[in-house]
Amino acid sequence: MSINTLSIIDTFKQVMIEGDRYKQLVDGFFNTLKITAGALLVGIVIGIVIAAIRTSFDKNKESMKLKGGVGYYILGCLNAICKLYLTIIRGTPVVVQLMIAYFVIFVSTDNGVLVGIFAFGINSGAYVAEIFRAGIMSVDSGQFEAGRSLGFNYMQTMKSIIIPQMFKAVLPTLLNEFIALLKETSVAGYVGVIELTKSGNVIAGRTFNYFIPLFTVAIIYLTSVIILTWLVGRIERRLRKSER
């Protein structure tokens, strides 16, 4: 083993092992996973609601307009609110949304993880909504007619027939959104959340060594993304086999 390699190993032990500093990275990584998983769940709920509203309006706009009634105007208002939400969330940086959530909306709380879940969930919801909307629109219109022929109304058709097919179509894209969300949580340190990147910075500041902590953080992120990418690939292959 070369002298340089021994020097790096000794430096790693000094920076990460002494004082159990590696535990800070472990705790930070778990906070990253908590924020990512929680935000994705929030985003999925928001995405389903917005996608259902927007596709319902797009598919039934003409027929509802001919029938008249208050339902057309209510759905139209909801559709407009959804469009405004999508425009604002996709048009502003996630770090600004995070800071607004922490310093303005939830100024009275010090639970940064929950604030991160809320902020990243709201942000993710805008992108998940468009993923779901594209998935619903890709389902053959004959499926809607089949649901109606079985006596289902529009919402029952969506719940029992369309949304299950939509999930199958968008699952790989949804998992890719999970990967992107995992990396986006690295900005949560701006509001004092000790996630993976922030914990690496804390260790670097205490030891005055930035090389070891930050490269360790990069390797953890890279390994996590490689594992998730592998899982996405396996799921895509299984979906292709099931379609045959």
Salt bridges, closest charged atoms under 4 A:
ASP20 OD2 - LYS23 NZ 3.68
ASP58 OD2 - ARG133 NH1 3.63
GLU130 OE2 - ARG54 NH1 3.01
GLU130 OE1 - ARG133 NH2 3.43
